Amino acid sequence: VASYTPSGTTSRYSAVVFDAVNELVYVGRTPLQNGDNSTPGQIIALDARTLAMKWTFTTPGGIDATPALNGTTLCFGDRTGVVYCLDTKQALAALAQNQPITTRWTAPLDTNGPTHRVATPLFAGDQLIATMWDVDYGPDESLVTTASIRLSDGTNTGMIMPPTTAPKSEIDIHLVLQPPSLGQLIFPGFSTPLRALFLCAATKVVAFNLDNHQQNQQIEFPLPSGSIATCLIYDDGTRVGTSLSKPDPSSTRLWFGDNQGNLWALDNQLKPADGTPSLVKR
């Protein structure tokens, strides 16, 4: 029906995001080579029907992950470790007036090492959750950091989510660009499920307690071997058990598969003696 071929050097492109408000689609552009950390990246806005280019926004580094869109708020990160926020209505207004497109805000993330990859951000109420991989953090490991950013102005909310590491040999650079997942989990010391942020950290799932940042804030669920090979799918309880018609916080599960052909579930119902939910093979 339609096609669009950007000009310039050979690039790799993110998945396409549809904007129903402005009837546009957005795609991120990044250098083809994984080791290229200096070639600029680009967000391209295309007419959803004809794929005619409407506007572009250029960043100092490549944009590896799919942009995140919520209403007229478009957020993404680049290889310099910076998260950008654009207002899509303002971008069209600037285009109509032949003015440059400006950001609502930018948020630099704490970087460690030369190679940064920012995953697709996650909208969570009045916050934006951003994860970034420092791929070359150490000789044999990569570091993933998580930040909570205020959507209003791009400042840090003050929520501390400690970083974690994973073996560099287990990093699938395309998989770790996916966003974290929101759900509920019964954390140790609590009897009822609390809001949780689930992060894919290659060889383990990391769960952050979003309701109580001081007590049992973070739990790591390591795989016995191998690494996570799929996205994290949260089940709110409607598909667990018999004929449930509404979410059941006590019966939630987080599903994923590994690179050894196993299906795993992080299960609220199966808890060992210390009360921590279990990671069980299905």
Legacy VTK file of the C-alpha trace (Angstrom):
# vtk DataFile Version 3.0
C-alpha trace
ASCII
DATASET POLYDATA
POINTS 282 float
0.000 0.000 0.000
2.797 2.414 0.887
6.513 2.456 1.637
9.177 4.855 2.805
12.931 4.635 2.350
14.974 7.065 4.475
17.943 8.688 2.848
21.487 8.486 4.141
23.583 5.710 5.613
22.436 2.139 6.180
20.514 1.907 9.439
18.516 -0.426 11.637
14.971 0.524 12.596
12.805 -0.041 15.637
9.277 -1.382 15.578
6.662 1.101 14.389
4.373 2.895 16.867
0.922 4.097 15.711
-0.352 7.480 16.887
-4.158 7.475 16.698
-4.367 11.108 17.867
-2.300 12.578 15.025
-2.698 9.665 12.563
1.048 9.216 12.316
3.490 6.375 12.863
6.870 6.739 14.571
10.019 4.693 14.081
13.466 4.939 15.673
16.660 4.833 13.641
20.059 3.614 14.808
23.423 2.730 13.206
23.596 -0.762 11.785
26.772 -1.593 13.709
26.356 -2.394 17.413
29.744 -0.851 18.184
28.886 2.518 16.641
28.197 4.831 19.576
28.753 8.178 17.826
26.564 8.205 14.709
23.364 10.211 15.370
19.978 8.563 15.721
16.602 9.743 14.577
12.875 9.586 15.272
10.942 9.638 12.006
7.255 10.617 11.956
5.313 9.323 8.939
1.770 9.782 7.705
-0.083 6.630 8.793
-1.806 6.250 5.402
0.817 7.284 2.848
4.051 6.944 4.896
5.047 10.394 3.702
7.623 11.835 6.087
6.127 14.567 8.293
8.990 15.409 10.619
12.211 14.055 12.105
14.038 14.563 15.380
17.775 13.830 15.581
19.685 12.638 18.659
23.471 12.439 19.213
23.346 8.611 19.428
21.302 5.886 17.803
17.776 5.108 19.016
17.787 1.316 19.435
14.490 0.561 21.181
10.927 1.142 20.072
9.654 4.577 21.194
6.917 4.650 23.845
3.736 6.651 23.210
1.015 7.684 25.661
-1.517 10.133 24.235
0.613 12.944 22.831
3.707 12.083 24.899
6.490 10.303 23.003
9.521 9.040 24.984
12.689 7.216 23.916
16.387 6.904 24.724
19.570 7.008 22.660
23.072 5.533 22.812
24.378 8.475 24.838
22.234 7.316 27.784
19.721 10.174 27.581
15.917 9.837 27.689
13.940 12.309 25.561
10.309 13.420 25.849
8.438 15.061 22.951
4.911 16.407 22.725
3.589 15.180 19.376
1.036 17.998 19.086
3.753 20.576 19.716
5.941 18.874 17.105
3.229 19.302 14.462
2.677 22.905 15.528
6.398 23.625 15.193
6.371 21.995 11.764
3.459 24.192 10.643
5.381 27.315 11.728
8.638 26.099 10.169
10.232 25.989 13.613
12.617 23.358 14.989
11.089 20.572 17.075
12.078 20.881 20.730
11.849 18.467 23.634
9.548 18.806 26.631
12.514 17.588 28.647
15.606 15.391 28.552
16.821 13.127 31.368
20.447 11.893 31.389
20.815 8.486 33.038
23.781 7.462 35.191
26.247 5.806 32.816
29.074 3.389 33.586
31.290 2.441 30.674
31.363 3.321 26.961
28.364 1.436 25.548
24.795 2.344 26.543
21.513 0.876 25.342
18.251 2.390 26.613
15.213 0.092 26.539
11.712 1.148 25.564
10.467 3.296 28.483
7.403 2.295 30.473
4.600 4.723 31.362
3.475 4.225 34.973
0.972 6.850 36.053
2.782 10.152 36.519
6.159 8.444 36.103
8.261 7.114 33.274
10.352 4.033 34.089
13.563 3.859 32.058
16.089 1.020 32.047
19.554 1.242 30.544
22.217 -1.377 29.913
25.885 -0.493 30.244
26.914 -3.344 27.986
30.666 -3.027 28.617
30.468 -2.364 32.344
33.197 -4.908 33.154
35.320 -7.522 31.396
32.645 -10.198 31.783
29.476 -8.421 32.876
26.903 -5.828 31.895
25.097 -3.467 34.255
21.401 -2.576 34.103
20.150 0.516 35.898
16.533 1.602 36.400
15.315 5.169 36.869
11.937 6.650 37.763
11.398 9.969 35.976
8.624 12.516 36.541
6.620 12.884 33.354
5.874 16.516 34.161
9.438 17.804 34.047
11.919 14.929 33.558
13.372 15.079 37.064
14.168 12.015 39.121
11.337 11.020 41.454
13.795 9.966 44.156
12.722 6.335 43.978
15.896 4.255 44.353
16.019 1.042 42.324
19.442 -0.564 42.809
21.333 -1.701 39.683
22.090 -5.327 38.941
24.565 -7.142 36.695
24.338 -9.999 34.227
27.021 -11.991 32.378
27.936 -10.229 29.162
27.901 -13.548 27.311
24.180 -13.947 28.102
23.070 -10.521 26.833
20.790 -10.531 23.803
20.971 -6.861 22.893
17.627 -6.929 21.084
15.772 -8.658 23.930
16.982 -6.319 26.690
15.600 -3.345 24.740
12.065 -4.394 25.699
10.331 -2.426 28.455
9.912 -3.739 32.003
6.463 -4.954 33.093
4.084 -3.714 35.779
2.120 -6.086 37.982
1.656 -7.233 41.569
3.750 -9.446 43.824
3.625 -10.601 47.462
6.978 -9.403 48.797
8.598 -10.935 51.908
7.196 -9.343 55.050
3.845 -8.567 53.425
0.694 -10.691 53.308
-0.988 -9.000 50.349
0.225 -8.241 46.824
1.887 -4.889 46.221
2.610 -3.028 43.004
5.724 -4.452 41.379
8.035 -3.595 38.511
9.472 -6.661 36.758
12.741 -6.346 34.873
14.319 -8.864 32.507
17.999 -9.013 33.498
19.126 -11.777 31.096
19.783 -14.573 33.607
17.248 -13.447 36.206
14.034 -11.558 36.828
14.311 -8.560 39.132
11.197 -7.383 41.003
11.023 -3.906 42.583
8.497 -3.062 45.309
6.821 0.143 44.119
4.572 0.572 47.176
7.208 0.313 49.907
10.635 1.548 48.855
12.292 0.982 52.208
11.364 -2.609 53.015
12.219 -5.561 50.774
12.398 -3.240 47.843
14.126 -5.614 45.434
14.110 -9.383 44.912
16.098 -11.256 42.287
14.898 -14.557 40.832
17.853 -16.218 39.050
17.483 -19.029 36.548
19.420 -22.189 37.433
21.040 -22.034 33.991
20.643 -20.284 30.661
18.993 -16.923 30.080
15.581 -15.396 29.441
14.676 -15.615 25.759
11.237 -13.971 25.624
9.486 -10.882 26.909
7.886 -10.925 30.376
4.109 -11.493 30.247
2.134 -10.569 33.366
-1.073 -12.501 34.143
-3.355 -10.578 36.524
-5.097 -13.779 37.655
-7.937 -13.912 35.159
-6.281 -16.792 33.303
-5.131 -18.721 36.388
-7.474 -21.150 38.125
-11.001 -22.101 37.157
-13.337 -19.711 35.335
-12.125 -16.516 36.998
-13.980 -13.514 35.614
-11.997 -10.720 37.265
-8.371 -10.177 38.365
-7.285 -12.132 41.446
-4.207 -10.484 43.075
-3.338 -13.686 44.970
-3.189 -15.756 41.782
-0.986 -13.609 39.579
1.885 -15.016 37.559
4.689 -13.619 35.437
5.455 -15.823 32.424
8.557 -16.108 30.257
10.634 -18.672 28.398
14.369 -19.375 28.459
16.898 -20.241 25.769
16.829 -23.926 26.776
13.206 -24.453 25.777
11.657 -24.094 29.253
8.574 -22.106 30.249
8.768 -20.377 33.642
6.270 -18.676 35.953
6.888 -16.355 38.888
3.973 -17.474 41.033
2.358 -15.680 44.003
0.648 -18.889 45.144
3.796 -21.005 45.511
5.975 -19.565 48.281
8.854 -21.230 50.143
9.395 -20.965 53.878
10.730 -17.400 53.757
7.539 -16.211 52.048
9.219 -15.252 48.779
7.208 -16.094 45.645
8.650 -18.983 43.671
10.106 -19.162 40.201
8.782 -22.497 38.926
9.263 -24.405 35.694
6.040 -25.198 33.877
LINES 1 283
282 0 1 2 3 4 5 6 7 8 9 10 11 12 13 14 15 16 17 18 19 20 21 22 23 24 25 26 27 28 29 30 31 32 33 34 35 36 37 38 39 40 41 42 43 44 45 46 47 48 49 50 51 52 53 54 55 56 57 58 59 60 61 62 63 64 65 66 67 68 69 70 71 72 73 74 75 76 77 78 79 80 81 82 83 84 85 86 87 88 89 90 91 92 93 94 95 96 97 98 99 100 101 102 103 104 105 106 107 108 109 110 111 112 113 114 115 116 117 118 119 120 121 122 123 124 125 126 127 128 129 130 131 132 133 134 135 136 137 138 139 140 141 142 143 144 145 146 147 148 149 150 151 152 153 154 155 156 157 158 159 160 161 162 163 164 165 166 167 168 169 170 171 172 173 174 175 176 177 178 179 180 181 182 183 184 185 186 187 188 189 190 191 192 193 194 195 196 197 198 199 200 201 202 203 204 205 206 207 208 209 210 211 212 213 214 215 216 217 218 219 220 221 222 223 224 225 226 227 228 229 230 231 232 233 234 235 236 237 238 239 240 241 242 243 244 245 246 247 248 249 250 251 252 253 254 255 256 257 258 259 260 261 262 263 264 265 266 267 268 269 270 271 272 273 274 275 276 277 278 279 280 281
